[in-house]
Amino acid sequence: PYYVDLNQSLFLQASLHSSDQNLMMFVDTCMAAPDPSDFRTVNYELITRGCVKDPTYSSYYSPRGSVARFAFKAFSFVQRYPSVYLQCELVVCGYRDFSSRCYQGCLERFKRNTGS
């Protein structure tokens, strides 16, 4: 466990360990939940499909594409949950592959009109 105060900035870094220097990472989705085995019932989205949902979330520059850096302010679920667990999905892409997911950024979901 990592103990923090409410509203304390949490800085995270994910590193890709590979001999291929032409890979990069993209933070696609990060969510928090009070139960480490259930991220569906009660959750809080920090970033979803590359779209920032939490106003305290920010990404940081890394000199290497194989390192993703980001931060957000610590929060808690209602008082009956003593812990917050984080689950993130990162995408690995080819460096300078501009058609890859890493370069697409935020992918908003649009609802289709079902019509009659």
Phi, psi and omega per residue, in radians:
P1 nan 2.675 3.105
Y2 -2.175 2.048 -3.053
Y3 -1.675 2.275 3.136
V4 -2.425 2.840 3.055
D5 -1.549 2.700 3.058
L6 -0.997 2.458 -3.140
N7 1.179 0.117 3.044
Q8 -1.275 2.430 3.102
S9 -1.278 2.274 3.076
L10 -1.900 2.183 3.132
F11 -1.886 2.227 -3.114
L12 -2.143 2.657 3.104
Q13 -2.508 2.337 3.049
A14 -2.050 2.353 -3.114
S15 -2.121 2.398 3.076
L16 -1.698 2.126 -3.140
H17 -1.807 1.846 -3.111
S18 -2.643 2.623 3.077
S19 -1.341 -0.256 3.111
D20 -1.411 1.917 -3.120
Q21 -1.376 -0.074 -3.103
N22 -1.769 0.590 3.090
L23 -2.056 2.628 3.078
M24 -2.425 2.874 -3.125
M25 -2.117 2.670 3.123
F26 -2.384 2.278 3.092
V27 -1.412 1.915 -3.085
D28 -1.571 -0.856 -3.054
T29 -2.517 2.360 2.999
C30 -2.426 2.264 3.078
M31 -2.411 2.764 3.137
A32 -2.073 2.664 3.112
A33 -2.661 2.717 3.100
P34 -1.425 -0.182 -3.123
D35 -2.123 2.089 -3.076
P36 -1.154 -0.258 -3.141
S37 -1.869 0.068 -3.124
D38 -2.481 1.753 3.116
F39 -1.803 0.310 -3.131
R40 -1.920 -0.733 -3.024
T41 -1.167 -1.006 3.099
V42 -2.179 2.077 3.130
N43 -2.644 2.929 3.097
Y44 -2.404 2.174 -3.103
E45 -1.543 2.190 3.031
L46 -1.583 -0.775 3.106
I47 -2.620 2.348 -3.107
T48 -2.326 2.177 -3.123
R49 0.886 0.687 3.109
G50 1.414 -0.013 -3.117
C51 -1.747 2.142 -3.126
V52 -1.228 2.220 -3.142
K53 -1.874 -0.481 -3.107
D54 -1.739 2.212 -3.090
P55 -1.151 -0.270 3.128
T56 -1.627 -0.093 -3.128
Y57 -1.308 2.391 3.024
S58 -2.602 2.546 3.079
S59 -1.744 2.705 -3.084
Y60 -2.173 2.584 3.123
Y61 -1.122 2.461 3.001
S62 -2.246 2.378 3.137
P63 -1.188 -0.264 3.102
R64 -2.077 2.373 3.119
G65 -1.184 -0.304 -3.119
S66 -1.451 0.110 3.112
V67 -2.200 2.239 3.069
A68 -1.948 2.249 -3.136
R69 -2.151 2.374 3.095
F70 -2.719 2.937 -3.115
A71 -2.602 2.799 2.999
F72 -2.769 2.892 3.137
K73 -1.568 2.416 -3.121
A74 -1.097 2.485 3.128
F75 -2.473 3.029 3.052
S76 -2.345 2.701 2.982
F77 -1.378 3.012 -3.133
V78 -0.817 2.704 -2.892
Q79 -0.974 -0.285 -3.123
R80 -1.333 -0.107 3.087
Y81 -1.928 1.939 -3.071
P82 -1.382 -0.297 -3.053
S83 -2.244 2.772 3.050
V84 -2.232 2.268 3.126
Y85 -1.964 2.513 -3.073
L86 -2.002 2.398 3.074
Q87 -2.339 2.168 -3.111
C88 -2.192 2.569 3.052
E89 -2.035 2.163 3.119
L90 -2.004 2.586 -3.133
V91 -1.920 2.396 3.074
V92 -1.848 2.256 -3.099
C93 -2.336 2.892 3.026
G94 -1.295 2.382 3.115
Y95 -1.100 2.313 -3.123
R96 1.154 0.343 3.001
D97 -1.569 1.514 -2.980
F98 -1.180 -0.199 3.077
S99 -1.595 -0.048 -3.090
S100 -1.374 2.901 3.126
R101 -1.031 -0.561 -3.104
C102 -1.076 -0.481 -3.105
Y103 -1.732 -0.049 -3.099
Q104 -1.416 -0.410 3.137
G105 1.220 -2.499 -3.086
C106 -1.220 2.223 3.073
L107 -1.991 1.662 3.103
E108 -1.260 2.502 3.041
R109 -1.576 2.277 3.089
F110 -1.912 2.384 3.114
K111 -1.438 2.412 3.104
R112 -1.522 2.594 3.065
N113 -1.406 2.069 -3.102
T114 -1.338 -0.397 3.108
G115 1.128 -2.872 -3.127
S116 -1.673 nan nan
